[in-house]
Amino acid sequence: PCFFDPRHGPSVADATWTPPGGAPRQVPVCAADRVRLADGRDPQVREVDTDWGRRPYWDAGPAYGPWAGGYFGGGLLPGLLVGTLLGSMMATPSYAAGYGTGYGDFGGYDGYGGYEGGDVSGADFNPSDFGGGF
């Protein structure tokens, strides 16, 4: 999306922009803001109400930080995904969590070395479980 206002739609190019008091940087821009910048004009920036008056959304405080980070910073999600991946590699699989502890011994087919299932999903039943003599 356009850096200056994501409501402008998809970005069509990266343009060099210098924020007031900041260093020049490349930002994704929509077609209209690309023309404004090329003509030496200011882009049309999304402003939001704050306690200090209207401010650009990226400078409006912590309430808008996650919103801006979701578009342009990745926010928390990449770290969350990496943590999930690493955690799942080091954890015991949930299907084996009760193995050998006696927990969840609901009967069932005894063809796996004494392990009789242990889940409550119904995946370990056999016809004799119903007592109907099938």
Secondary structure in CASP SS format (residue, H / E / C, confidence):
PFRMAT SS
TARGET T0000
AUTHOR 0000-0000-0000
METHOD secondary structure of the structure
MODEL  1
P C 1.00
C C 1.00
F C 1.00
F C 1.00
D C 1.00
P H 1.00
R H 1.00
H H 1.00
G C 1.00
P C 1.00
S C 1.00
V C 1.00
A E 1.00
D E 1.00
A E 1.00
T E 1.00
W E 1.00
T C 1.00
P C 1.00
P C 1.00
G C 1.00
G C 1.00
A C 1.00
P C 1.00
R E 1.00
Q E 1.00
V E 1.00
P E 1.00
V E 1.00
C C 1.00
A H 1.00
A H 1.00
D H 1.00
R H 1.00
V H 1.00
R H 1.00
L H 1.00
A H 1.00
D C 1.00
G C 1.00
R C 1.00
D C 1.00
P C 1.00
Q C 1.00
V C 1.00
R C 1.00
E E 1.00
V E 1.00
D E 1.00
T E 1.00
D C 1.00
W C 1.00
G E 1.00
R E 1.00
R E 1.00
P E 1.00
Y H 1.00
W H 1.00
D H 1.00
A C 1.00
G C 1.00
P C 1.00
A C 1.00
Y C 1.00
G H 1.00
P H 1.00
W H 1.00
A H 1.00
G H 1.00
G H 1.00
Y H 1.00
F H 1.00
G C 1.00
G C 1.00
G C 1.00
L C 1.00
L H 1.00
P H 1.00
G H 1.00
L H 1.00
L H 1.00
V H 1.00
G H 1.00
T H 1.00
L H 1.00
L H 1.00
G H 1.00
S H 1.00
M H 1.00
M H 1.00
A C 1.00
T C 1.00
P C 1.00
S H 1.00
Y H 1.00
A H 1.00
A C 1.00
G C 1.00
Y C 1.00
G C 1.00
T C 1.00
G C 1.00
Y C 1.00
G C 1.00
D C 1.00
F C 1.00
G C 1.00
G C 1.00
Y C 1.00
D C 1.00
G C 1.00
Y C 1.00
G C 1.00
G C 1.00
Y C 1.00
E C 1.00
G C 1.00
G C 1.00
D C 1.00
V C 1.00
S C 1.00
G C 1.00
A C 1.00
D C 1.00
F C 1.00
N C 1.00
P H 1.00
S H 1.00
D H 1.00
F H 1.00
G C 1.00
G C 1.00
G C 1.00
F C 1.00
END
